[in-house]
Structure formats: C-alpha cells, structure tokens
Amino acid sequence: MSKIRCEICPHYCNLRNGQVGICRARTNVDGKILSINYGHITSMNLDPIEKKPLRRFHPGKNILSIGSFGCNLSCSFCQNHEIAMASKDEIRAQNIEPDNMIKMALDLAARGNIGIAYTYNEPLVGYEYVRDCSKLARDQGLKNVLVTNGCFNEEPMKELFPYIDAFNIDLKGFTDEFYKKIGGNLETVKNFIALASNYSHVEITTLIIPDENDSEEEIRELSDFIASIDSNIPLHISRFFPSYKMNYKAPTDISLVYHLADIARENLKYVYQGNC
C-alpha cells in the first residue's frame, strides 16, 4: 500500500500503513491518517486560568486542563517532556470520550470551572479530539482554550478555530535558526498567530533561554511582529529553568527577563513576566 501524507503540520510525514509520525501521535491506518492519542488523557487538573497563562481572559476563574501525549517539535528544553516526548506504549493514560469529558467539565462548574483547556503536551497532534470536544463544549456553553506551539498548517485549522475562545501560543524565538533547532518553522507559527487573532482572544508566551533567544534585537523584532497584528495582544516573557536536555544551563537571570519585558513594552500594551 502506498504512503499517505499527514497534512496537519509542516513536517508532512509520509506514512506507510502502521507507521507513526514524528509527533508520535498520528499514524496511517489502512490509507487514512488517524490520531493514536484520541481520548487518551495523561494529565488532568482544575487550574486557575492564569496558569495557562492567560491574564486577560476571564481572570480569577478556573478551567479544566487536559493533556495527552506527543508533540511535533523536539525542544531540548521541554518542561513537559515526560508526556510530550512519549509514545503510546511509554505512558499511562485513561480513555475519556468527548461526551464524558464535557460532563466532567460541567460537573466542575460549582468550583469555578468555565470550560476546557487543551494543554500540557501539544494538543493539536490530537487535532480530532480537540475538535470533537470543542464542538460539544460550545454547545454546552463551556469555553475552549488552546495552549499550543502554533506550528500547524492553516487549512486543517479552519474547522477548529471558530470553536476556540482563547489561545496561548508559544512563540519560542524569532529566528529561523532557532526554529530549525527544535524542528519547527517560524513562518508557520507567525501565520498561525495571525490567523488565530482573527477568531479569538490570543496571548503569546516566549521562554527566554540564556544564549539561545535572549538578545534585545530578537525580542524587539518579536514584539514588533505581534504589534503588527495587534498591540493589545498580551506577551508573557517567561524565565527558563533547567529541564530535559538543557539541565546543564543556569536559569535565566531575573533582571534580564524584566529588561526584555521593558523592551517588548515599546511595542506592546500588555507584557507580563513569568516564572520570576
């Protein structure tokens, strides 16, 4: 049987029958690309919405945060690598179908829950589950929040985006060289941000990694790009801590985080320091 191309992200994995893509979460089953992690939930918590992080979307409320496994990037600094870099056979998960997930979210309304946040791993490698849950959640008056690296193609997102109420998108750096290191594509992420802003509330997070993406010039260009879409889009400048394959690096100096945040404020109205 011939290979089938997965269209979800710019890797465009050509998969033979039974072969799994780079993301560890998508495969070819008899000539059709399917999500391996559909309904397989590895992490679930009721979180303050500020932890997503979202600072200007229903502050003070909680949201049911869920995650599965897999990711289409290979960040050596990944803070959730135990699930993001795992495949199905390497992780414990519980199977929760969309209708049951919506019921769980509704049952938490008394504790301030406003909806579901798709997060922890890269949720869009399980696009179909996010889509199906989001549609059901919208029908029940629940909010949908998507926390994503944004390295996904425009066409498949057009069906999903109308159901997402808020995004937090990782803009991991602002050079092609940096994105090449992590197996991504800067232009795809920039397009994703612009597209998402046409539909919903958007906030951006950039993790500042020493000697990787921490120059004044890069943050100035990054914030200028965001402002070219909308200067009211909030930017979270976040402090790096040693993790995964970058456990040899020192944490980002707090003063640098504040300094880069001040630079971003030259272009943006809302800039927040994180992990400080």
C-alpha positions as CSV (number, residue, x, y, z in Angstrom):
1,M,0.0,0.0,0.0
2,S,1.3,3.5,-0.9
3,K,2.3,6.0,1.7
4,I,-0.2,8.7,2.9
5,R,0.8,12.2,3.8
6,C,-0.3,13.8,7.0
7,E,-1.4,17.3,6.4
8,I,-1.7,18.6,10.0
9,C,1.7,20.3,10.3
10,P,4.7,21.4,8.1
11,H,6.5,18.0,8.6
12,Y,4.1,16.5,6.1
13,C,5.0,13.0,7.3
14,N,4.7,10.4,4.5
15,L,3.5,7.3,6.4
16,R,3.2,3.8,5.2
17,N,0.5,1.6,6.8
18,G,1.1,1.4,10.5
19,Q,3.9,3.9,10.6
20,V,3.8,6.6,13.2
21,G,4.7,10.2,12.5
22,I,7.3,12.4,14.1
23,C,4.8,13.6,16.7
24,R,4.3,10.0,18.0
25,A,0.5,10.6,17.9
26,R,-0.6,10.2,14.3
27,T,-0.5,7.1,12.1
28,N,-1.6,5.6,8.8
29,V,-4.4,3.0,9.3
30,D,-5.4,1.4,6.0
31,G,-4.8,4.5,4.0
32,K,-6.3,7.0,6.4
33,I,-4.4,9.3,8.9
34,L,-5.7,8.8,12.4
35,S,-4.9,10.1,15.8
36,I,-3.3,7.5,18.1
37,N,-3.9,9.5,21.2
38,Y,-7.6,10.2,20.7
39,G,-9.2,10.3,24.1
40,H,-6.0,9.1,25.9
41,I,-5.7,11.5,28.7
42,T,-2.4,11.5,30.6
43,S,-2.9,14.7,32.7
44,M,-5.9,16.5,34.1
45,N,-6.2,19.3,36.6
46,L,-8.6,22.1,37.5
47,D,-6.3,25.1,37.2
48,P,-6.5,28.9,37.6
49,I,-6.8,30.3,34.1
50,E,-3.8,32.5,34.8
51,K,-1.6,29.3,34.7
52,K,-2.2,28.7,31.0
53,P,-1.0,31.5,31.0
54,L,-3.9,33.8,30.2
55,R,-4.0,37.1,32.1
56,R,-6.8,38.9,30.2
57,F,-9.3,36.2,29.6
58,H,-11.8,35.6,32.5
59,P,-9.2,36.3,35.3
60,G,-10.0,34.7,38.6
61,K,-11.8,31.7,37.0
62,N,-10.7,28.1,36.8
63,I,-10.5,25.8,33.8
64,L,-10.3,22.0,33.4
65,S,-6.9,21.4,31.9
66,I,-6.3,18.2,30.0
67,G,-3.4,16.7,28.1
68,S,-2.5,13.6,26.2
69,F,0.9,12.6,24.7
70,G,3.0,13.6,21.7
71,C,4.4,16.7,20.1
72,N,5.5,17.7,16.6
73,L,8.5,19.7,17.9
74,S,11.7,18.4,19.6
75,C,12.6,21.2,22.1
76,S,15.6,20.2,24.2
77,F,14.3,22.5,27.0
78,C,10.8,20.9,27.1
79,Q,9.2,21.3,30.5
80,N,6.6,18.5,29.9
81,H,8.9,16.1,28.1
82,E,7.6,13.1,30.1
83,I,4.4,13.2,28.1
84,A,5.3,15.4,25.1
85,M,8.1,13.2,24.0
86,A,6.4,9.9,24.9
87,S,4.6,7.4,22.6
88,K,1.5,5.4,23.4
89,D,3.5,2.5,24.9
90,E,5.6,4.7,27.1
91,I,2.9,6.5,29.1
92,R,-0.1,5.7,31.3
93,A,-3.4,7.2,30.2
94,Q,-7.1,6.9,30.8
95,N,-9.5,6.8,27.9
96,I,-12.2,9.6,28.2
97,E,-14.5,10.0,25.2
98,P,-15.6,13.6,24.4
99,D,-19.1,13.4,25.8
100,N,-17.7,12.2,29.1
101,M,-15.1,14.9,29.1
102,I,-17.8,17.5,28.7
103,K,-19.8,16.0,31.6
104,M,-16.7,16.2,33.8
105,A,-16.2,19.9,32.9
106,L,-19.9,20.7,33.6
107,D,-19.7,18.9,37.0
108,L,-16.9,21.3,38.0
109,A,-18.9,24.5,37.4
110,A,-19.5,24.8,41.1
111,R,-15.7,25.1,41.6
112,G,-15.5,28.0,39.2
113,N,-14.8,26.0,36.0
114,I,-15.6,27.8,32.8
115,G,-14.5,25.2,30.3
116,I,-11.7,23.0,29.0
117,A,-8.0,23.9,28.3
118,Y,-6.2,21.6,25.8
119,T,-2.6,21.8,27.1
120,Y,0.4,20.0,28.7
121,N,1.6,18.1,25.6
122,E,1.0,19.6,22.2
123,P,-2.8,19.2,21.9
124,L,-3.0,19.7,18.1
125,V,-1.2,16.5,17.3
126,G,-4.5,15.1,18.6
127,Y,-6.5,17.5,16.5
128,E,-9.6,15.3,16.1
129,Y,-10.2,15.0,19.9
130,V,-9.7,18.8,20.4
131,R,-12.2,19.4,17.6
132,D,-14.8,17.0,18.8
133,C,-14.6,18.1,22.4
134,S,-14.6,21.8,21.4
135,K,-17.8,21.4,19.4
136,L,-19.6,19.7,22.3
137,A,-18.3,22.2,24.8
138,R,-19.5,25.1,22.8
139,D,-23.0,23.5,22.7
140,Q,-23.0,23.4,26.5
141,G,-21.8,27.0,27.0
142,L,-18.3,26.0,28.0
143,K,-15.2,27.9,27.0
144,N,-12.4,26.3,24.9
145,V,-8.8,27.3,25.5
146,L,-6.0,26.0,23.3
147,V,-2.3,26.1,24.5
148,T,-0.2,25.3,21.5
149,N,3.2,25.8,19.8
150,G,1.3,27.0,16.8
151,C,3.4,25.1,14.3
152,F,0.5,23.8,12.3
153,N,-0.9,24.3,8.8
154,E,-3.7,26.7,8.1
155,E,-6.2,24.5,6.2
156,P,-7.0,21.9,8.8
157,M,-7.2,24.6,11.5
158,K,-10.1,26.5,9.7
159,E,-12.6,23.9,11.0
160,L,-11.4,24.1,14.6
161,F,-10.6,27.8,15.1
162,P,-14.3,29.0,15.3
163,Y,-14.8,26.9,18.4
164,I,-11.7,28.1,20.3
165,D,-12.4,31.0,22.7
166,A,-8.8,31.8,23.7
167,F,-5.3,30.8,22.6
168,N,-2.0,30.9,24.3
169,I,0.6,30.3,21.6
170,D,4.3,29.7,22.2
171,L,6.4,31.9,20.1
172,K,9.6,30.2,21.0
173,G,12.0,32.5,19.4
174,F,12.2,34.8,16.4
175,T,14.9,33.4,14.1
176,D,14.7,30.7,11.5
177,E,17.9,29.2,13.1
178,F,16.2,28.8,16.5
179,Y,13.2,27.1,15.0
180,K,15.3,24.8,12.9
181,K,17.0,23.5,16.1
182,I,13.6,22.5,17.5
183,G,12.2,21.0,14.3
184,G,9.8,23.8,13.6
185,N,9.1,26.6,11.2
186,L,8.9,30.2,12.2
187,E,6.7,31.4,9.3
188,T,4.1,28.7,10.0
189,V,3.9,29.9,13.6
190,K,3.6,33.5,12.6
191,N,0.8,32.7,10.2
192,F,-0.9,30.6,12.9
193,I,-0.8,33.6,15.3
194,A,-2.2,36.0,12.7
195,L,-5.0,33.5,11.8
196,A,-5.9,32.8,15.4
197,S,-6.2,36.5,16.2
198,N,-9.0,36.7,13.6
199,Y,-11.1,34.4,15.6
200,S,-10.4,34.7,19.3
201,H,-8.6,36.1,22.2
202,V,-4.8,35.4,21.8
203,E,-1.9,35.7,24.2
204,I,1.7,34.8,23.4
205,T,4.4,33.2,25.6
206,T,8.2,33.3,24.9
207,L,10.5,31.4,27.2
208,I,13.8,33.2,27.5
209,I,16.7,30.8,27.3
210,P,20.2,32.1,28.0
211,D,22.4,32.4,24.9
212,E,19.6,31.0,22.7
213,N,16.9,33.6,22.2
214,D,17.7,36.3,24.7
215,S,19.0,39.2,22.7
216,E,17.4,42.6,22.8
217,E,17.2,42.7,19.0
218,E,15.3,39.4,18.8
219,I,12.8,40.5,21.5
220,R,12.3,43.8,19.7
221,E,11.6,42.1,16.4
222,L,9.3,39.6,18.1
223,S,7.3,42.2,19.8
224,D,7.2,44.3,16.7
225,F,5.7,41.4,14.8
226,I,3.0,40.9,17.4
227,A,2.2,44.6,17.4
228,S,1.8,44.5,13.6
229,I,-1.2,42.2,14.2
230,D,-2.5,43.9,17.3
231,S,-0.6,45.8,20.0
232,N,-3.2,44.7,22.6
233,I,-2.1,41.0,22.3
234,P,-0.5,40.2,25.7
235,L,3.0,38.8,25.7
236,H,4.4,36.6,28.5
237,I,8.1,36.8,28.9
238,S,8.9,33.7,30.8
239,R,12.0,32.7,32.8
240,F,13.8,29.5,31.8
241,F,14.7,26.8,34.4
242,P,17.0,23.8,33.6
243,S,15.0,21.0,32.1
244,Y,15.2,17.9,29.9
245,K,18.3,18.0,27.7
246,M,19.1,21.6,28.8
247,N,19.5,20.7,32.5
248,Y,23.1,22.0,32.3
249,K,22.1,25.6,31.7
250,A,21.6,28.1,34.5
251,P,18.2,29.7,35.0
252,T,17.6,32.9,33.1
253,D,18.7,35.9,35.2
254,I,15.6,37.6,36.6
255,S,16.9,41.1,35.7
256,L,17.2,40.0,32.1
257,V,13.6,38.9,32.0
258,Y,12.5,42.3,33.3
259,H,14.8,44.1,30.9
260,L,13.5,42.2,27.9
261,A,9.9,42.8,29.0
262,D,10.6,46.5,29.1
263,I,11.9,46.3,25.5
264,A,8.7,44.5,24.5
265,R,6.6,47.2,26.1
266,E,8.0,49.6,23.5
267,N,5.6,47.9,21.0
268,L,3.0,46.1,23.2
269,K,0.5,47.3,25.7
270,Y,0.4,44.2,27.9
271,V,3.7,42.5,28.8
272,Y,4.0,40.1,31.8
273,Q,7.0,38.5,33.4
274,G,6.6,34.8,34.2
275,N,8.4,32.3,36.5
276,C,10.1,35.2,38.3
